[in-house]
Amino acid sequence: MVDINEPVIWIKNPAAVFAQNCEGGVVIQGQKIIEIVKLGHSPKTQIDDTYDASESVLLPGLINTHHHFYQTLTRAYPEALNKELFPWLKSLYKVWANIQPEMLAVSTELALSELLLSGCTTASDHHYLFPSQLENAIDIQVEEAQKLGMRVVLTRGSMSLGEKDGGLPPQSVVQTKEQILSDSERLIKTYHDNQEGAMIQIALAPCSPFSVTTDLMIETAALAEQYDVRLHTHLAETIDEEKFCLEKFGLRTVDYLESVGWLSDRTWLAHGIHFNKQEIEKLGQNGVGICHCPTSNMMLASGICHSLELEEAGSIIGLGVDGSASNDGSNMIAELRQAMYLQRLRYGASKITHQKAYDWATKGSAALLGRSDIGEIAVGKQADLALFKLDELRFSGSHDSLAALLLCGAQKADRVMIAGQWKVMDGKIIGQDESELISRHSNAAKKLRQLASA
Ligand SMILES: [Zn+2]
């Protein structure tokens, strides 16, 4: 319901917009879009306020569906450079085991700020580290997201298969199945909002086949079903992982996923690279979604997602920046460019257009999160918007403004609105002292390195 006492704002005549029949702009009341305006028309609704968007490209707020916020503390980490996934993880697990609560708080604040400044309005995080000092990790993340006013889907990740049982992570970062399930239930009951316009949602996310026991996968799926929350994990990211599944479970990754009851439209997977034809069919038929993470896949040399075959089979594709130790940035608009270019290497230029990249990062990502109220500029949707100006050197001489954002390499939104509220103006987060945040965050990162090498 829109409160009729809320002021009505017209975001007027954008230079370009990623939506149909909306060249005259968009009308907002409360947290929703109440009218879209055709070219040359004025709103039918009585307007209280107008924002002149004639120098801006207007997009639905971008949606990031895979991240690990805490990894902003270990960007370009010397011991992890130039490695592929398994050795990279082994170099970092022991560092991450030392993360303190205040470090998680500031890394969450920093990652969310970076995302917001790049036009992202909804972010999902996959937090799977719960060493003894960090058992309330998700509570900390909820607090940080609320401070910034960002929409989040925080996934309660988990690791239960340590080195001594044949898993990849050290024992110091794994928990028991009982601890994980009871905390998952507590978090859903405390924070998960299943209403339209929800700002905080919880999903369940055992980390990966090589760090989680079979029992935990099965029981997590049952818990997700019981509370009607979504399921997320990493799958088919590397050939090492496929070998691990064959050796440990005698199954390929998708067969393993099926064996633990995860082949459903409740599930979205990060990466989803190494699938054969039958596996793609099976995932599509069951409505399993895939979050494509192009930069991370290039950085760790993991491979290229079969996005179009997956879509054709029935899977939804969305985008994610992935954690900030394998990107090492949290820039969502830049990630669309990466997705477009990486996917062109597989499918050619005519099949992977800039519109395709926008679709993946908006409607596609929203659907991965099970949301129909975001990801689109249309009447009745949440007023989550990103506006970009083309007044930098990089855009000069460009002609198609929507294409230019990706082709010329946009980095920063000029304005961002979430649920009808401006959060970014003139390229700055309202109320934030950016240099103070950088200083607090980089000090935390230094301290973590000291703790890890002590
Ligand atoms: Zn990841």
Boltz pocket constraint, residues with backbone or C-beta under 6 A from the ligand:
constraints:
  - pocket:
      binder: B
      contacts: [[A, 66], [A, 67], [A, 68], [A, 126], [A, 234], [A, 270], [A, 322], [A, 323]]
      max_distance: 6.0
